[in-house]
Amino acid sequence: MDATALVIIDMQQGLFADRLPDDYAGVLKRLQQLYQAARQAQRPVIFVCHEAPGSVLAYQSAGWQLVEGLQLAQDDLLVRKTTPDSFLRTDLQQLLQQRQISRLVIAGYASEFCVDTTVRSAAAHGYAVDLVADSHTTHDKPHLAAASIRAHHNATLAAVRSFGVPIRPIPAAEVLFAN
């Protein structure tokens, strides 16, 4: 199996201060299980954190911190980003290349913004992607319920073939990190 890393996007306190996103407790539980499985398989875990100066997501502010239940261990990796794309103007690509990673398991928040953009960017960079279909989330929007947004992205991202690498939406229970 290809060298794999787990990428958890934007699970930060400030993004959920007002209200929790769809299936928050379930997503958090599955993220914790994915984290443990990746650590047990000795695969890199990368936390991506969005930041915006002068906002609830100001670097190292209380809102910028990971949500309760997720914690950055000493040998986990942290990528700071300022756009929905976890690759754009970050060191993510360099970190992956240094570790000879070829497959990413991607989960987190928000399905239609940072998760979608990062999945597409990862594929454009040549990484096979497992989008953890039940471990990304978002908030309800005026035009569409969060569960429908999640389902839409699971379906549409799986249909993207033009990058030449697979994008596979799979449930957390089916994710394997073994080499």
C-alpha angles and dihedrals in degrees: 000000000000122000104272137198130191114230117195112189129208101333090157132150097235093058092059102035095107099038140345122254126241115303090355096162092048094046092048092050091050091047089054090050092048090049092052092047092050092048092047090052089047092240122148119264115207122193114199115202125190118219136189121178115238093020139092085274097057109146112279093357119135090260092051092058123100117268119266108276096041122079134179109237121209094260097040117106126239125205119190116207138180100191134049089261111085089201099050112099092344136106094243095109091050092049091051094047092049089056094041092238117175102167130051128200104205129195139144139074141006110021097196098039124027098012094048094043094047093048091052093044092048090053090047087054089053101257121139106232133211105193105202096231096201097037104065122076148173141184125270112268128208090251101040141016117249093242089057091048090053092048091047093054093045089054100041098043090051088057094056106105102152095092091065095233127090124261105196123184105209133165118256091247090064098048113115124194100179116123 
